[in-house]
Amino acid sequence: MRHPVLIAASLLLLSHSLSAAGIPDSRRAELLSLLKHDCGSCHGLSLKGGLGPPLTPANLQGKPIDFLTATILYGRTGTPMPPWRPFLSNAEAAWLAERIKEGVQ
């Protein structure tokens, strides 16, 4: 019998791979531009902070991808963080969350 933790980790990795698999390269380029310019307008062009908090790997350590994805999609009530749900799919938001957590700009 396989170890349950290994099975869960494999399924998690597979789900993240599948979410990115459906995003064409041209859309990925658009998402990276959105990250730099739209997110960067509040979080700083280098994502090291501004009106919004830094979006650096160190600052996001311990925050799950699902939490970051939900923040992107639904915003943060009581803060200037808007919901991006009208413009992004779940897979696109998850892909962006992964890039942000990795430090890719």
Secondary structure by P-SEA (a helix, b strand, c coil): cccaaaaaaaaaaaaaaaaaccccaaaaaaaaaaaaccccccccccccccccccccccccccccaaaaaaaaaccccccccccccccccaaaaaaaaaaaaaccc
